[in-house]
């Protein structure tokens, strides 16, 4: 059975408001992977930059399991 991704918790009073720290993190992530064509190639870069699996999944529109697999393959490819 496929797991459903959790919706991000929104802090602050406004509905749909994104905290400034999260906006900055998303912008930095976009800059990091702007020239990467495939989502799966961006995963190891984002993970090495310190983003959690759930955060990467949310940013790239992937499942957490797919992020874990792409990260594993990316690290394996780099090492070999």
PyMOL Python script that loads the backbone (N, CA, C, O; Angstrom):
from pymol import cmd

cmd.read_pdbstr("""\
ATOM      1  N   UNK A   1       0.843  -1.168   0.000  1.00  0.00           N
ATOM      2  CA  UNK A   1       0.000   0.000   0.000  1.00  0.00           C
ATOM      3  C   UNK A   1       0.897   1.242   0.000  1.00  0.00           C
ATOM      4  O   UNK A   1       1.863   1.306   0.760  1.00  0.00           O
ATOM      5  N   UNK A   2       0.592   2.202  -0.824  1.00  0.00           N
ATOM      6  CA  UNK A   2       1.378   3.434  -0.928  1.00  0.00           C
ATOM      7  C   UNK A   2       1.092   4.345   0.257  1.00  0.00           C
ATOM      8  O   UNK A   2      -0.055   4.520   0.668  1.00  0.00           O
ATOM      9  N   UNK A   3       2.169   4.923   0.798  1.00  0.00           N
ATOM     10  CA  UNK A   3       2.002   5.865   1.898  1.00  0.00           C
ATOM     11  C   UNK A   3       1.716   7.240   1.349  1.00  0.00           C
ATOM     12  O   UNK A   3       2.266   7.649   0.326  1.00  0.00           O
ATOM     13  N   UNK A   4       0.865   7.934   2.031  1.00  0.00           N
ATOM     14  CA  UNK A   4       0.551   9.302   1.622  1.00  0.00           C
ATOM     15  C   UNK A   4       1.510  10.241   2.305  1.00  0.00           C
ATOM     16  O   UNK A   4       1.846  10.070   3.477  1.00  0.00           O
ATOM     17  N   UNK A   5       1.949  11.235   1.563  1.00  0.00           N
ATOM     18  CA  UNK A   5       2.843  12.235   2.133  1.00  0.00           C
ATOM     19  C   UNK A   5       2.065  13.149   3.060  1.00  0.00           C
ATOM     20  O   UNK A   5       0.902  13.477   2.824  1.00  0.00           O
ATOM     21  N   UNK A   6       2.745  13.546   4.119  1.00  0.00           N
ATOM     22  CA  UNK A   6       2.120  14.476   5.046  1.00  0.00           C
ATOM     23  C   UNK A   6       2.167  15.876   4.462  1.00  0.00           C
ATOM     24  O   UNK A   6       3.118  16.244   3.771  1.00  0.00           O
ATOM     25  N   UNK A   7       1.143  16.643   4.742  1.00  0.00           N
ATOM     26  CA  UNK A   7       1.144  18.043   4.344  1.00  0.00           C
ATOM     27  C   UNK A   7       2.068  18.800   5.287  1.00  0.00           C
ATOM     28  O   UNK A   7       2.131  18.483   6.475  1.00  0.00           O
ATOM     29  N   UNK A   8       2.786  19.797   4.774  1.00  0.00           N
ATOM     30  CA  UNK A   8       3.673  20.548   5.654  1.00  0.00           C
ATOM     31  C   UNK A   8       2.900  21.324   6.707  1.00  0.00           C
ATOM     32  O   UNK A   8       1.821  21.856   6.448  1.00  0.00           O
ATOM     33  N   UNK A   9       3.468  21.375   7.881  1.00  0.00           N
ATOM     34  CA  UNK A   9       2.854  22.119   8.980  1.00  0.00           C
ATOM     35  C   UNK A   9       3.143  23.592   8.759  1.00  0.00           C
ATOM     36  O   UNK A   9       4.292  23.993   8.573  1.00  0.00           O
ATOM     37  N   UNK A  10       2.102  24.381   8.783  1.00  0.00           N
ATOM     38  CA  UNK A  10       2.246  25.816   8.555  1.00  0.00           C
ATOM     39  C   UNK A  10       2.227  26.518   9.894  1.00  0.00           C
ATOM     40  O   UNK A  10       1.264  26.426  10.655  1.00  0.00           O
ATOM     41  N   UNK A  11       3.317  27.225  10.166  1.00  0.00           N
ATOM     42  CA  UNK A  11       3.378  27.982  11.408  1.00  0.00           C
ATOM     43  C   UNK A  11       2.861  29.389  11.153  1.00  0.00           C
ATOM     44  O   UNK A  11       2.831  29.850  10.012  1.00  0.00           O
ATOM     45  N   UNK A  12       2.467  30.046  12.184  1.00  0.00           N
ATOM     46  CA  UNK A  12       1.935  31.393  12.018  1.00  0.00           C
ATOM     47  C   UNK A  12       0.430  31.340  11.892  1.00  0.00           C
ATOM     48  O   UNK A  12      -0.169  30.267  11.827  1.00  0.00           O
ATOM     49  N   UNK A  13      -0.168  32.509  11.858  1.00  0.00           N
ATOM     50  CA  UNK A  13      -1.616  32.566  11.867  1.00  0.00           C
ATOM     51  C   UNK A  13      -2.286  32.380  10.526  1.00  0.00           C
ATOM     52  O   UNK A  13      -3.388  31.835  10.455  1.00  0.00           O
ATOM     53  N   UNK A  14      -1.638  32.825   9.455  1.00  0.00           N
ATOM     54  CA  UNK A  14      -2.303  32.820   8.165  1.00  0.00           C
ATOM     55  C   UNK A  14      -2.362  31.459   7.511  1.00  0.00           C
ATOM     56  O   UNK A  14      -1.417  30.673   7.584  1.00  0.00           O
ATOM     57  N   UNK A  15      -3.468  31.196   6.879  1.00  0.00           N
ATOM     58  CA  UNK A  15      -3.613  29.943   6.154  1.00  0.00           C
ATOM     59  C   UNK A  15      -2.755  29.996   4.892  1.00  0.00           C
ATOM     60  O   UNK A  15      -2.856  30.938   4.106  1.00  0.00           O
ATOM     61  N   UNK A  16      -1.921  28.995   4.704  1.00  0.00           N
ATOM     62  CA  UNK A  16      -1.090  28.934   3.516  1.00  0.00           C
ATOM     63  C   UNK A  16       0.192  29.749   3.598  1.00  0.00           C
ATOM     64  O   UNK A  16       0.933  29.818   2.618  1.00  0.00           O
ATOM     65  N   UNK A  17       0.473  30.363   4.733  1.00  0.00           N
ATOM     66  CA  UNK A  17       1.712  31.138   4.888  1.00  0.00           C
ATOM     67  C   UNK A  17       2.877  30.202   5.093  1.00  0.00           C
ATOM     68  O   UNK A  17       2.781  29.221   5.830  1.00  0.00           O
ATOM     69  N   UNK A  18       3.973  30.509   4.439  1.00  0.00           N
ATOM     70  CA  UNK A  18       5.186  29.716   4.576  1.00  0.00           C
ATOM     71  C   UNK A  18       6.184  30.544   5.382  1.00  0.00           C
ATOM     72  O   UNK A  18       6.426  31.708   5.062  1.00  0.00           O
ATOM     73  N   UNK A  19       6.763  29.949   6.424  1.00  0.00           N
ATOM     74  CA  UNK A  19       7.743  30.689   7.230  1.00  0.00           C
ATOM     75  C   UNK A  19       8.935  31.141   6.385  1.00  0.00           C
ATOM     76  O   UNK A  19       9.293  30.484   5.408  1.00  0.00           O
ATOM     77  N   UNK A  20       9.533  32.243   6.760  1.00  0.00           N
ATOM     78  CA  UNK A  20      10.655  32.814   6.009  1.00  0.00           C
ATOM     79  C   UNK A  20      11.809  31.829   5.885  1.00  0.00           C
ATOM     80  O   UNK A  20      12.441  31.748   4.831  1.00  0.00           O
ATOM     81  N   UNK A  21      12.094  31.076   6.953  1.00  0.00           N
ATOM     82  CA  UNK A  21      13.195  30.117   6.909  1.00  0.00           C
ATOM     83  C   UNK A  21      12.967  29.051   5.845  1.00  0.00           C
ATOM     84  O   UNK A  21      13.898  28.637   5.153  1.00  0.00           O
ATOM     85  N   UNK A  22      11.722  28.616   5.726  1.00  0.00           N
ATOM     86  CA  UNK A  22      11.401  27.590   4.726  1.00  0.00           C
ATOM     87  C   UNK A  22      11.504  28.162   3.319  1.00  0.00           C
ATOM     88  O   UNK A  22      11.952  27.471   2.403  1.00  0.00           O
ATOM     89  N   UNK A  23      11.098  29.403   3.137  1.00  0.00           N
ATOM     90  CA  UNK A  23      11.222  30.042   1.827  1.00  0.00           C
ATOM     91  C   UNK A  23      12.687  30.135   1.415  1.00  0.00           C
ATOM     92  O   UNK A  23      13.038  29.848   0.271  1.00  0.00           O
ATOM     93  N   UNK A  24      13.533  30.536   2.351  1.00  0.00           N
ATOM     94  CA  UNK A  24      14.962  30.657   2.066  1.00  0.00           C
ATOM     95  C   UNK A  24      15.546  29.294   1.720  1.00  0.00           C
ATOM     96  O   UNK A  24      16.320  29.170   0.771  1.00  0.00           O
ATOM     97  N   UNK A  25      15.180  28.280   2.480  1.00  0.00           N
ATOM     98  CA  UNK A  25      15.677  26.930   2.221  1.00  0.00           C
ATOM     99  C   UNK A  25      15.242  26.444   0.842  1.00  0.00           C
ATOM    100  O   UNK A  25      16.031  25.831   0.124  1.00  0.00           O
ATOM    101  N   UNK A  26      13.995  26.712   0.470  1.00  0.00           N
ATOM    102  CA  UNK A  26      13.510  26.292  -0.847  1.00  0.00           C
ATOM    103  C   UNK A  26      14.248  27.022  -1.971  1.00  0.00           C
ATOM    104  O   UNK A  26      14.582  26.418  -2.990  1.00  0.00           O
ATOM    105  N   UNK A  27      14.498  28.303  -1.787  1.00  0.00           N
ATOM    106  CA  UNK A  27      15.229  29.067  -2.799  1.00  0.00           C
ATOM    107  C   UNK A  27      16.653  28.546  -2.962  1.00  0.00           C
ATOM    108  O   UNK A  27      17.138  28.403  -4.084  1.00  0.00           O
ATOM    109  N   UNK A  28      17.316  28.266  -1.857  1.00  0.00           N
ATOM    110  CA  UNK A  28      18.668  27.718  -1.930  1.00  0.00           C
ATOM    111  C   UNK A  28      18.675  26.349  -2.605  1.00  0.00           C
ATOM    112  O   UNK A  28      19.582  26.034  -3.374  1.00  0.00           O
ATOM    113  N   UNK A  29      17.669  25.549  -2.314  1.00  0.00           N
ATOM    114  CA  UNK A  29      17.567  24.233  -2.949  1.00  0.00           C
ATOM    115  C   UNK A  29      17.372  24.375  -4.455  1.00  0.00           C
ATOM    116  O   UNK A  29      17.967  23.632  -5.236  1.00  0.00           O
ATOM    117  N   UNK A  30      16.545  25.324  -4.856  1.00  0.00           N
ATOM    118  CA  UNK A  30      16.311  25.543  -6.290  1.00  0.00           C
ATOM    119  C   UNK A  30      17.593  25.984  -6.983  1.00  0.00           C
ATOM    120  O   UNK A  30      17.877  25.546  -8.098  1.00  0.00           O
ATOM    121  N   UNK A  31      18.367  26.846  -6.333  1.00  0.00           N
ATOM    122  CA  UNK A  31      19.635  27.284  -6.901  1.00  0.00           C
ATOM    123  C   UNK A  31      20.627  26.126  -7.011  1.00  0.00           C
ATOM    124  O   UNK A  31      21.388  26.038  -7.975  1.00  0.00           O
ATOM    125  N   UNK A  32      20.611  25.256  -6.030  1.00  0.00           N
ATOM    126  CA  UNK A  32      21.523  24.120  -6.012  1.00  0.00           C
ATOM    127  C   UNK A  32      21.280  23.174  -7.177  1.00  0.00           C
ATOM    128  O   UNK A  32      22.229  22.642  -7.754  1.00  0.00           O
ATOM    129  N   UNK A  33      20.020  22.962  -7.526  1.00  0.00           N
ATOM    130  CA  UNK A  33      19.688  21.956  -8.543  1.00  0.00           C
ATOM    131  C   UNK A  33      19.130  22.564  -9.831  1.00  0.00           C
ATOM    132  O   UNK A  33      18.499  21.858 -10.617  1.00  0.00           O
ATOM    133  N   UNK A  34      19.350  23.847 -10.057  1.00  0.00           N
ATOM    134  CA  UNK A  34      18.730  24.516 -11.210  1.00  0.00           C
ATOM    135  C   UNK A  34      19.161  23.948 -12.552  1.00  0.00           C
ATOM    136  O   UNK A  34      18.378  23.983 -13.502  1.00  0.00           O
ATOM    137  N   UNK A  35      20.380  23.426 -12.665  1.00  0.00           N
ATOM    138  CA  UNK A  35      20.861  22.905 -13.938  1.00  0.00           C
ATOM    139  C   UNK A  35      20.731  21.385 -14.055  1.00  0.00           C
ATOM    140  O   UNK A  35      21.151  20.805 -15.056  1.00  0.00           O
ATOM    141  N   UNK A  36      20.165  20.752 -13.060  1.00  0.00           N
ATOM    142  CA  UNK A  36      19.997  19.300 -13.069  1.00  0.00           C
ATOM    143  C   UNK A  36      18.714  18.964 -13.814  1.00  0.00           C
ATOM    144  O   UNK A  36      17.643  19.486 -13.501  1.00  0.00           O
ATOM    145  N   UNK A  37      18.834  18.092 -14.796  1.00  0.00           N
ATOM    146  CA  UNK A  37      17.666  17.769 -15.629  1.00  0.00           C
ATOM    147  C   UNK A  37      16.728  16.748 -14.982  1.00  0.00           C
ATOM    148  O   UNK A  37      15.508  16.874 -15.087  1.00  0.00           O
ATOM    149  N   UNK A  38      17.289  15.744 -14.318  1.00  0.00           N
ATOM    150  CA  UNK A  38      16.467  14.685 -13.745  1.00  0.00           C
ATOM    151  C   UNK A  38      16.311  14.884 -12.243  1.00  0.00           C
ATOM    152  O   UNK A  38      17.265  15.220 -11.542  1.00  0.00           O
ATOM    153  N   UNK A  39      15.088  14.671 -11.764  1.00  0.00           N
ATOM    154  CA  UNK A  39      14.816  14.800 -10.333  1.00  0.00           C
ATOM    155  C   UNK A  39      15.690  13.847  -9.525  1.00  0.00           C
ATOM    156  O   UNK A  39      16.197  14.199  -8.460  1.00  0.00           O
ATOM    157  N   UNK A  40      15.857  12.627 -10.053  1.00  0.00           N
ATOM    158  CA  UNK A  40      16.612  11.633  -9.303  1.00  0.00           C
ATOM    159  C   UNK A  40      18.079  12.024  -9.153  1.00  0.00           C
ATOM    160  O   UNK A  40      18.735  11.592  -8.204  1.00  0.00           O
ATOM    161  N   UNK A  41      18.601  12.825 -10.064  1.00  0.00           N
ATOM    162  CA  UNK A  41      19.980  13.304  -9.930  1.00  0.00           C
ATOM    163  C   UNK A  41      20.084  14.441  -8.917  1.00  0.00           C
ATOM    164  O   UNK A  41      21.158  14.684  -8.366  1.00  0.00           O
ATOM    165  N   UNK A  42      18.998  15.123  -8.673  1.00  0.00           N
ATOM    166  CA  UNK A  42      18.993  16.228  -7.714  1.00  0.00           C
ATOM    167  C   UNK A  42      18.916  15.730  -6.274  1.00  0.00           C
ATOM    168  O   UNK A  42      19.345  16.421  -5.349  1.00  0.00           O
ATOM    169  N   UNK A  43      18.374  14.544  -6.089  1.00  0.00           N
ATOM    170  CA  UNK A  43      18.155  14.033  -4.730  1.00  0.00           C
ATOM    171  C   UNK A  43      19.442  13.960  -3.910  1.00  0.00           C
ATOM    172  O   UNK A  43      19.479  14.516  -2.813  1.00  0.00           O
ATOM    173  N   UNK A  44      20.509  13.292  -4.396  1.00  0.00           N
ATOM    174  CA  UNK A  44      21.715  13.220  -3.561  1.00  0.00           C
ATOM    175  C   UNK A  44      22.310  14.594  -3.239  1.00  0.00           C
ATOM    176  O   UNK A  44      22.865  14.799  -2.159  1.00  0.00           O
ATOM    177  N   UNK A  45      22.193  15.520  -4.170  1.00  0.00           N
ATOM    178  CA  UNK A  45      22.705  16.875  -3.923  1.00  0.00           C
ATOM    179  C   UNK A  45      21.949  17.540  -2.777  1.00  0.00           C
ATOM    180  O   UNK A  45      22.551  18.150  -1.894  1.00  0.00           O
ATOM    181  N   UNK A  46      20.640  17.416  -2.803  1.00  0.00           N
ATOM    182  CA  UNK A  46      19.825  18.028  -1.757  1.00  0.00           C
ATOM    183  C   UNK A  46      20.041  17.348  -0.415  1.00  0.00           C
ATOM    184  O   UNK A  46      20.067  18.010   0.622  1.00  0.00           O
ATOM    185  N   UNK A  47      20.195  16.026  -0.431  1.00  0.00           N
ATOM    186  CA  UNK A  47      20.445  15.301   0.815  1.00  0.00           C
ATOM    187  C   UNK A  47      21.787  15.699   1.423  1.00  0.00           C
ATOM    188  O   UNK A  47      21.890  15.872   2.637  1.00  0.00           O
ATOM    189  N   UNK A  48      22.821  15.847   0.583  1.00  0.00           N
ATOM    190  CA  UNK A  48      24.133  16.263   1.081  1.00  0.00           C
ATOM    191  C   UNK A  48      24.097  17.700   1.594  1.00  0.00           C
ATOM    192  O   UNK A  48      24.890  18.074   2.458  1.00  0.00           O
ATOM    193  N   UNK A  49      23.184  18.497   1.067  1.00  0.00           N
ATOM    194  CA  UNK A  49      23.041  19.885   1.522  1.00  0.00           C
ATOM    195  C   UNK A  49      22.332  19.971   2.866  1.00  0.00           C
ATOM    196  O   UNK A  49      22.232  21.049   3.452  1.00  0.00           O
ATOM    197  N   UNK A  50      21.837  18.828   3.356  1.00  0.00           N
ATOM    198  CA  UNK A  50      21.243  18.804   4.690  1.00  0.00           C
ATOM    199  C   UNK A  50      19.736  18.706   4.744  1.00  0.00           C
ATOM    200  O   UNK A  50      19.157  18.752   5.830  1.00  0.00           O
ATOM    201  N   UNK A  51      19.082  18.571   3.597  1.00  0.00           N
ATOM    202  CA  UNK A  51      17.624  18.449   3.593  1.00  0.00           C
ATOM    203  C   UNK A  51      17.224  17.028   3.973  1.00  0.00           C
ATOM    204  O   UNK A  51      17.864  16.062   3.557  1.00  0.00           O
ATOM    205  N   UNK A  52      16.169  16.911   4.759  1.00  0.00           N
ATOM    206  CA  UNK A  52      15.644  15.612   5.170  1.00  0.00           C
ATOM    207  C   UNK A  52      14.904  14.960   4.008  1.00  0.00           C
ATOM    208  O   UNK A  52      14.531  15.624   3.040  1.00  0.00           O
ATOM    209  N   UNK A  53      14.699  13.655   4.120  1.00  0.00           N
ATOM    210  CA  UNK A  53      14.014  12.893   3.073  1.00  0.00           C
ATOM    211  C   UNK A  53      12.639  13.491   2.785  1.00  0.00           C
ATOM    212  O   UNK A  53      12.274  13.679   1.624  1.00  0.00           O
ATOM    213  N   UNK A  54      11.883  13.786   3.826  1.00  0.00           N
ATOM    214  CA  UNK A  54      10.533  14.332   3.646  1.00  0.00           C
ATOM    215  C   UNK A  54      10.573  15.692   2.956  1.00  0.00           C
ATOM    216  O   UNK A  54       9.704  15.999   2.140  1.00  0.00           O
ATOM    217  N   UNK A  55      11.570  16.502   3.275  1.00  0.00           N
ATOM    218  CA  UNK A  55      11.687  17.826   2.656  1.00  0.00           C
ATOM    219  C   UNK A  55      12.002  17.695   1.167  1.00  0.00           C
ATOM    220  O   UNK A  55      11.416  18.394   0.340  1.00  0.00           O
ATOM    221  N   UNK A  56      12.922  16.803   0.832  1.00  0.00           N
ATOM    222  CA  UNK A  56      13.280  16.595  -0.571  1.00  0.00           C
ATOM    223  C   UNK A  56      12.075  16.063  -1.335  1.00  0.00           C
ATOM    224  O   UNK A  56      11.801  16.502  -2.452  1.00  0.00           O
ATOM    225  N   UNK A  57      11.360  15.124  -0.740  1.00  0.00           N
ATOM    226  CA  UNK A  57      10.171  14.562  -1.380  1.00  0.00           C
ATOM    227  C   UNK A  57       9.145  15.651  -1.670  1.00  0.00           C
ATOM    228  O   UNK A  57       8.541  15.676  -2.742  1.00  0.00           O
ATOM    229  N   UNK A  58       8.954  16.540  -0.719  1.00  0.00           N
ATOM    230  CA  UNK A  58       7.997  17.633  -0.884  1.00  0.00           C
ATOM    231  C   UNK A  58       8.451  18.599  -1.973  1.00  0.00           C
ATOM    232  O   UNK A  58       7.644  19.029  -2.799  1.00  0.00           O
ATOM    233  N   UNK A  59       9.737  18.941  -1.979  1.00  0.00           N
ATOM    234  CA  UNK A  59      10.261  19.889  -2.958  1.00  0.00           C
ATOM    235  C   UNK A  59      10.170  19.361  -4.384  1.00  0.00           C
ATOM    236  O   UNK A  59       9.858  20.108  -5.313  1.00  0.00           O
ATOM    237  N   UNK A  60      10.446  18.060  -4.553  1.00  0.00           N
ATOM    238  CA  UNK A  60      10.516  17.494  -5.894  1.00  0.00           C
ATOM    239  C   UNK A  60       9.238  16.775  -6.319  1.00  0.00           C
ATOM    240  O   UNK A  60       9.142  16.293  -7.447  1.00  0.00           O
ATOM    241  N   UNK A  61       8.263  16.702  -5.426  1.00  0.00           N
ATOM    242  CA  UNK A  61       7.006  16.033  -5.770  1.00  0.00           C
ATOM    243  C   UNK A  61       7.177  14.529  -5.928  1.00  0.00           C
ATOM    244  O   UNK A  61       6.583  13.916  -6.815  1.00  0.00           O
ATOM    245  N   UNK A  62       7.991  13.946  -5.066  1.00  0.00           N
ATOM    246  CA  UNK A  62       8.255  12.509  -5.102  1.00  0.00           C
ATOM    247  C   UNK A  62       7.793  11.896  -3.782  1.00  0.00           C
ATOM    248  O   UNK A  62       7.533  12.612  -2.815  1.00  0.00           O
ATOM    249  N   UNK A  63       7.692  10.571  -3.750  1.00  0.00           N
ATOM    250  CA  UNK A  63       7.409   9.906  -2.486  1.00  0.00           C
ATOM    251  C   UNK A  63       8.698   9.807  -1.688  1.00  0.00           C
ATOM    252  O   UNK A  63       9.792   9.882  -2.248  1.00  0.00           O
ATOM    253  N   UNK A  64       8.567   9.641  -0.390  1.00  0.00           N
ATOM    254  CA  UNK A  64       9.745   9.512   0.458  1.00  0.00           C
ATOM    255  C   UNK A  64      10.557   8.281   0.081  1.00  0.00           C
ATOM    256  O   UNK A  64      11.787   8.319   0.093  1.00  0.00           O
ATOM    257  N   UNK A  65       9.876   7.192  -0.253  1.00  0.00           N
ATOM    258  CA  UNK A  65      10.580   5.972  -0.641  1.00  0.00           C
ATOM    259  C   UNK A  65      11.381   6.198  -1.924  1.00  0.00           C
ATOM    260  O   UNK A  65      12.517   5.736  -2.029  1.00  0.00           O
ATOM    261  N   UNK A  66      10.811   6.893  -2.885  1.00  0.00           N
ATOM    262  CA  UNK A  66      11.515   7.175  -4.136  1.00  0.00           C
ATOM    263  C   UNK A  66      12.754   8.031  -3.865  1.00  0.00           C
ATOM    264  O   UNK A  66      13.793   7.832  -4.494  1.00  0.00           O
ATOM    265  N   UNK A  67      12.650   8.965  -2.949  1.00  0.00           N
ATOM    266  CA  UNK A  67      13.794   9.804  -2.578  1.00  0.00           C
ATOM    267  C   UNK A  67      14.895   8.943  -1.970  1.00  0.00           C
ATOM    268  O   UNK A  67      16.068   9.108  -2.305  1.00  0.00           O
ATOM    269  N   UNK A  68      14.525   8.024  -1.079  1.00  0.00           N
ATOM    270  CA  UNK A  68      15.517   7.155  -0.451  1.00  0.00           C
ATOM    271  C   UNK A  68      16.233   6.300  -1.494  1.00  0.00           C
ATOM    272  O   UNK A  68      17.454   6.146  -1.444  1.00  0.00           O
ATOM    273  N   UNK A  69      15.479   5.748  -2.431  1.00  0.00           N
ATOM    274  CA  UNK A  69      16.074   4.914  -3.474  1.00  0.00           C
ATOM    275  C   UNK A  69      16.978   5.748  -4.377  1.00  0.00           C
ATOM    276  O   UNK A  69      18.090   5.327  -4.693  1.00  0.00           O
ATOM    277  N   UNK A  70      16.518   6.917  -4.793  1.00  0.00           N
ATOM    278  CA  UNK A  70      17.324   7.783  -5.663  1.00  0.00           C
ATOM    279  C   UNK A  70      18.595   8.235  -4.951  1.00  0.00           C
ATOM    280  O   UNK A  70      19.650   8.337  -5.576  1.00  0.00           O
ATOM    281  N   UNK A  71      18.504   8.504  -3.664  1.00  0.00           N
ATOM    282  CA  UNK A  71      19.673   8.903  -2.892  1.00  0.00           C
ATOM    283  C   UNK A  71      20.675   7.757  -2.823  1.00  0.00           C
ATOM    284  O   UNK A  71      21.877   7.963  -2.992  1.00  0.00           O
ATOM    285  N   UNK A  72      20.180   6.561  -2.578  1.00  0.00           N
ATOM    286  CA  UNK A  72      21.063   5.386  -2.518  1.00  0.00           C
ATOM    287  C   UNK A  72      21.770   5.173  -3.847  1.00  0.00           C
ATOM    288  O   UNK A  72      22.985   4.977  -3.883  1.00  0.00           O
ATOM    289  N   UNK A  73      21.011   5.211  -4.942  1.00  0.00           N
ATOM    290  CA  UNK A  73      21.597   4.996  -6.271  1.00  0.00           C
ATOM    291  C   UNK A  73      22.591   6.110  -6.624  1.00  0.00           C
ATOM    292  O   UNK A  73      23.639   5.854  -7.218  1.00  0.00           O
ATOM    293  N   UNK A  74      22.250   7.333  -6.254  1.00  0.00           N
ATOM    294  CA  UNK A  74      23.138   8.449  -6.541  1.00  0.00           C
ATOM    295  C   UNK A  74      24.459   8.349  -5.793  1.00  0.00           C
ATOM    296  O   UNK A  74      25.518   8.628  -6.354  1.00  0.00           O
ATOM    297  N   UNK A  75      24.395   7.954  -4.533  1.00  0.00           N
ATOM    298  CA  UNK A  75      25.623   7.803  -3.747  1.00  0.00           C
ATOM    299  C   UNK A  75      26.440   6.627  -4.255  1.00  0.00           C
ATOM    300  O   UNK A  75      27.669   6.687  -4.291  1.00  0.00           O
ATOM    301  N   UNK A  76      25.757   5.557  -4.648  1.00  0.00           N
ATOM    302  CA  UNK A  76      26.434   4.368  -5.179  1.00  0.00           C
ATOM    303  C   UNK A  76      27.126   4.705  -6.494  1.00  0.00           C
ATOM    304  O   UNK A  76      28.256   4.282  -6.736  1.00  0.00           O
ATOM    305  N   UNK A  77      26.438   5.471  -7.343  1.00  0.00           N
ATOM    306  CA  UNK A  77      26.984   5.865  -8.645  1.00  0.00           C
ATOM    307  C   UNK A  77      28.236   6.738  -8.455  1.00  0.00           C
ATOM    308  O   UNK A  77      29.222   6.585  -9.176  1.00  0.00           O
ATOM    309  N   UNK A  78      28.185   7.645  -7.486  1.00  0.00           N
ATOM    310  CA  UNK A  78      29.307   8.546  -7.236  1.00  0.00           C
ATOM    311  C   UNK A  78      30.516   7.772  -6.698  1.00  0.00           C
ATOM    312  O   UNK A  78      31.651   8.066  -7.073  1.00  0.00           O
ATOM    313  N   UNK A  79      30.288   6.801  -5.839  1.00  0.00           N
ATOM    314  CA  UNK A  79      31.372   6.036  -5.232  1.00  0.00           C
ATOM    315  C   UNK A  79      32.043   5.093  -6.234  1.00  0.00           C
ATOM    316  O   UNK A  79      33.228   4.785  -6.107  1.00  0.00           O
ATOM    317  N   UNK A  80      31.284   4.643  -7.220  1.00  0.00           N
ATOM    318  CA  UNK A  80      31.795   3.618  -8.142  1.00  0.00           C
ATOM    319  C   UNK A  80      32.318   4.152  -9.393  1.00  0.00           C
ATOM    320  O   UNK A  80      32.774   3.391 -10.246  1.00  0.00           O
TER     321      UNK A  80
END
""", "prot")
cmd.dss("prot")
cmd.show_as("cartoon", "prot")
cmd.util.cbc("prot")
cmd.orient("prot")
